[in-house]
Amino acid sequence: MKLLEITGGKKLTGEIKISGAKNSAVALIPAAILSDEEVTIYNVPDITDTEALSEILLYLGADVKREKESMIISSKNLENKKIPNSYAKKLRASYYFMGALLGKYKKVEMSLPGGCSIGARPINLHLKGFEALGAKVTSKNNCYKVEAEELKGAAIYLDFASVGATINIMLAAVRAKGKTIIDNAAKEPEIVNIATLLNNMGAKIRGAGTSSIEIIGVDYLGKCFHEVIPDRIEAGTYVILGAAMGDNLKVSGIIPEHIEALTSKLEEMGVPLEIGPDYIIVSRGDHYKPVHVRTQTYPGFATDLQQPFTPLLTCCDGNSVIEETIYENRFNHIPYLNQMGADIRIKNQTATIIAPTNLVGCDVVATDLRAGAALVIASLMAEGITKITNVEYILRGYEEIVEKLRNVGAKIEIREI
């Protein structure tokens, strides 16, 4: 078990380079097994989620090599066997093996995936899509078996624009017979990144990034080289941190368009921003206006940035409001922020941040990945020392977070307890 000890109040200056997108990499890695040849993925973040997926690949018999930021995957000797709970529970994204193995072998058996406890994240939309393609789904003791004699293209409408369901159905459909159309598809940049990988292998996918995706099934997928896009959530987290404690903090290697919903709110607050073609320079301003934030699917304000954004709002000259519309348990960080001196009141799915308030360091617990990021930002803002436990959650999604923060002036240590 690890602990983060952070001494707050330090101005942050210099440059933070953004890593490959966690939410893209965790789908690209399972997608690679659809190829009958070797797949090389560049800019893969070195985080515990990608390590867990590598373990599943090795368990299935794939050959996996890590070379610097690259991952080389060969499925030549892959064996389609049941993925047990000991592997599946490590991360939510293990469910992408459902679509990939179903697409390749017409059968998959695995336990219900794990991940952060941020609310109900049922896989019914995924299973509904598999069934529409001709698969039969059975479950027993949280273990799912999905199998089909043949997968056939279908028209599939998603009741909710789910990222996971959109990707999983794409994975299953690329080797199905005929045409599949996914309507009300999610539009996140990560979906475009996964579709590009599949197309580079030889798939025929059009419309990724729009609400309607068309997939023409193919019989064979081959060798390819592909790059993970920059992590927009990591980028947004560090830009928020710059607004809280930055002194010309440069967040580089990003696609600014991917976080426009965030930067527009920061500009509304009065945060000094310089937005370049692949970077943002941000500093802490003198006075911030309160704002109203409502989380939405992309391109709206990302639910994954709602939690890191919350501590910044304690600096505003007046009360701000956050409405969480995606996950019902996305306020688990707030009791700890209040413990640090914030005054945040929750009613239903709305949090009101009474501001301004000063934060003071104390002992807190990361309850999930983005809650942990919120507590890191709060700790860097706070007076005194903060100790964060359960940091394994944070390491799931932020590559070299300690090193990156130290390099820009933060006083932060990680140690075993």
N, C-alpha and C positions, 0 to 999 in steps of 0.2 A: 504494500500500500504506500502511496506517495502523498506528499504534502507540498504545497506551494507557500512560501513565506515572502510577502511583498511589503516593502516599505514605501508608502505613498508620498505624494507631493512633489515628485521629481518631474521637471519639464522633459519632454521627449523630443529629440531632434535627430535628424539623420534620415536614413532610408530603410524601409522595410520592403523586401521583394516578396511578392505573393506567389504561393505554391500552386500546383495543379489542383483542380477542384475536387474535393472529397466526393461531392454528390454525383460527379461525373465518373470519376475513377472507379467508384464502387459498383457502377453498372457496366463500365467498359471491360473490367476484368472478367466477370462471368460471361459477357457477350463474346469474348475472345474464343470460348470453347466451341462456338458455332462454326468456326473455321476448320477446314480439314488440313490446314497448313499452319505455319508459324505466324504468330501475330506479335508485333513489337509496339508497345505503347510507351510514348515518351511523356515526361513531366508528371510522373506518378508520385503523389505525395507520400513521404515516409511517415505514415501514421498507423495506429493500431488497427484501424478498420481495413486498410489494404493488406496488412500482415495477416489478419484473420481470413480474408478471402484467399490469400496465397496458401494458407493452411488447408482450406477446402479443396483448392485445385490439386495440391499434392496428395491429399487423401483420395481424390478421384483418379490419381495416376498421371496427371498432367506433368509436364516438365516446365519448371518455372525458374527463370534466372533474373536476378536483379543486377543491373549495371548502372551505377550512379542513379540518375532519375528515371531510368528506363526499366520496363518489365517485358521480358520475352517469354511468351507462352506457346507451348506446343501441346496439342491435344491428341497427338498420334496414338498414344497408349492409354487414352482416357477410358475409364470404366464407369459405366452408369450404375452406381450403387446408391443405396439409401444414405442420405446425409443426416447423421444423428443430431440429437439435441445439443450435444457437447460442442458441435461446430456451429450449428444454426443460431444458437442463442447469443452468440458473441456480438452480432450486429443485425440491424434490421435489413440491410441490403443483401443478406444471404438469400432473400427470396428471389433475387434475379436468377439464381440457378434454376428456379422453377421454369421460367420461360425459356432459358437457354437449353436446358436438358430436354424439356418437352419438344422444343423446336428441332433439336438434333436427333433425338432417339424416340420421340413420340411417347415417352414415359419418364416420369420423375417421381421420386418418393423422398420426402424430407419433413423434418419437424418444423413447427411454426417458428418463424424467426424472432430474434430478440430486438435489442435496441433501447433507446432512451424512453423513459416513462413520461411522455408528454401528452398522453391522451389516447383515446381509442384510435387505432390505425388498422382497421380490419382489412383483410385481403380479399373481401368478397368481390370487389370489382375486378381483381386479377382473375379470380376463379370463374367469374361470369364470362370474361373474355375467352378464357381457355375453353369453356364449354361451348361458346359460340363457334369456335374453330373446330369443334367436333370431339373434344376430350370429355372423358368421364372423370368426375372428381369424387373421391371418397375420403373420409377422415376418421381417425380413431386415436384417442389420447393425444390430441394436438399434433398428430402426424398425418400429413396429406399425401395421398397417392393420386396422381393425375396421369391418365394414359389415353391413347387413341390409336385405333388401327391406322387412321390417316387424318392429317390435319387439312382442313379445307378453308379457304378464304371466306370471310363473312363480313357483313356490315355490323359494326359494334358501336353502340352509343354508351358513353360513360356518364353515369348520373352525376359524377363529380369529376372535375378536371384533375385527376390524380396523376402525379408524376410517376409514381411506382407502377401503377396499373398501365399507363401509356407505354412505358418502357418494356414491361414484362410481356405485354401483348405484342409489341413490335418484335421482341426476341422470338416468341413462339411462331409468329406469322411469316417470318422471312423465308422459312423453308416449307411453308404450307403450299398446297395446290391452289392456284388461282389468286384472286384479288381480295385483299382485306382493306376495309376502310374503317379507321377509328375516328369517330366524331365526338366533339367536345373533348378533344385531346388536350393535355397540358402543353404549355408553350415554352416552358423553361429552356434556357440556353443549353442545359445539360442534355436535353432530349435531342437537340440539333447535333450535339457532339456525338451521342451514341448512334444516331442515324448516319452520320458521316462515316464513322468507323464501319458500320455494316455495309454501307455503299462502297467503301474502299475495298471490302472483301468481295464484292460482287452482288450485293443485294440491290433491290430496286425499290427505293423508298422516296416518295415525294411528299412535300407539305409539312415536314418536321419544322416546328416553330410556329405553326398555325393551328387552328382548332380542328382541322381535318387532315389526317395523314393517310396516304394511300400506299399500300405495300403489295407488290407483285411477287409471289413466291418464286424462289429459284431452287435448283437441285444441289448446287455446289457453291461453297464459299471458300475463298482461297487466302493466300498470304497478303498481309498488308502492314503498313507502318502508319501510326496515328499518334496525335498529340492531344493530351488532356488540356482543356481550356483553363484559364486562370480561375481561381476560386473566388467567386463573387461574394460569398458570405465571409470568408476570411478578409477579403478586401474591405468590405463594409465594416467589419469589426474594428479593423485598424484605423479606418477613416473616422469612425465614431470616437475611438480613443484619441485620435489627433485633435478632434473638436473639444475633447475634455482636457487634455494635457499637452497638446502639441505645440511646438515652436518650429514652424516650417518643417513639419514631419512629412516626408515624401513616401507615399504608398505607390509602388511601381509594379510593372508587369501585369497590368490589369486591363480590362475592357470596361471603360467608364459607363458605357450605355447599359451594362448589366445591372448597375446599381443606381440608375437615375431616380427611382422612387425614393431612395435614401437621400441622395444629394439634393434633390428638390426640397425635402423637408429640412435638411441642414441649412440650405440657403434661406428658407422661410424663417428659420430661427435666427439667422444673422451670423452663421459660422463663416469665417474667411476661408474660401476655397479657391484653388487654382487648378482647373481641370484641363489636363493635357491629353494627347492622343492615347497614351498608355500609362498615365500616372495621375495622381491627385496629390497636391501639396495642401496641407491643412494645419491651421493653428487655432489655439483657443482664443475666442473673442472675449470682449469685456462684458457684454450684456447679451443675453439670449432671450428671444421671445418664446413664450409657450406655444406648443403645437398640439394638434389632434391627429393621431395616427390610427389607421384602420388596416389591419393585415389583410392581404388578398393574394390570390394566386398571381404568378408572373403575368404581366409586368408590374403588378401592384407591389406594395410594401411587403417584403418577405417576412413570413412568420419567424424565420431563423434569425432575423436581425432585430426583431421586437425586443428580445431579452437584452442583448448588448446595448440597445438604444436607451433602455429605461434609466440606468444610472446617470447618463448625460442629462436627462431632463430634470434632475435634481438641481441643476445649475440655473434653470430658467427663472426669469423675473415674473413668476406667476404659475398657475396650475396647468399642467398638460394632461391629456387623456390618451390612453391606448386601448383600442378595441381589438381583441383577439378573436378572429372568426374561423381559424383553421383548426387549432387543437385546444381542447378544454383544460389541459393541465400545463399551460405554458406560463403560469405565474408562480412556479415553485421557487423562483429566485427572490421573490418580493419579501417574504418574511426575513430573509437574511439581509436584504438591503435596508429594511426597517430596523433591524438589529444594529446596523452600522450608522443609523441616524437619519435615514430617509423617512418621509411621511407619505406612504403610498397606501391608498385605500381601494379595496377590490369589491366590486359588486357585480355578480354574475360573471360575464366575460369582459368586463371593463375595469381598467385600473386608472385611478386618478392620482397623479403625482403632485403633491402639495409642495410648492417650491417658492423660494430657494431654501435648501437645507444643506448643512455641512455633514460630510461622512467621516466616520472615525473607525479606525481599524479594530478588528476583533476576530474571533474564530468563527468560520462559516463553512458550509458544506455545499459542494457542487452536486446538484441533484440530477443534472443532465448536461449534455454538451454545451448548448447555448446559454443555459443558466450559469455554467461554469465560466463562460466567456464574459457574461455580465458581471460576475463577481471579480474577475481579474481587472476589468475596467474600473469597477467601484474601488477596488483595493489600491489601484494606482492613483485614483483621485483622493483617497482618504488620508486623513492625518494619522500618522503612526503606522503600526505593523498589523497586517492581516494575515491570518493563516487559513488556507483553503485545503480541505481534505476532499477525498473522492476525485482527485485530479485526473484519474484514469479516464473519466468522461471527457475532459478537455483534450487529452492527448489523442483521443479518437479522431479529432477533426482539425487540429491546428499543428501543422508540422513545425518543429523546432521553435515553439512559442517562447520558451525561456531565452534561447539564444537571440532570437529576433528582437525581443524586448530589451535585453541587456545591451544590444548593439546600438540602441537609440537612447540609452541613458536610464532605463528602469533599474531599480534595485530589486531583484527577484531571484530567489533560490528554490531549487527543487531537491527534495531528499526523501529517503525511505523512512517510514515510521513503523 
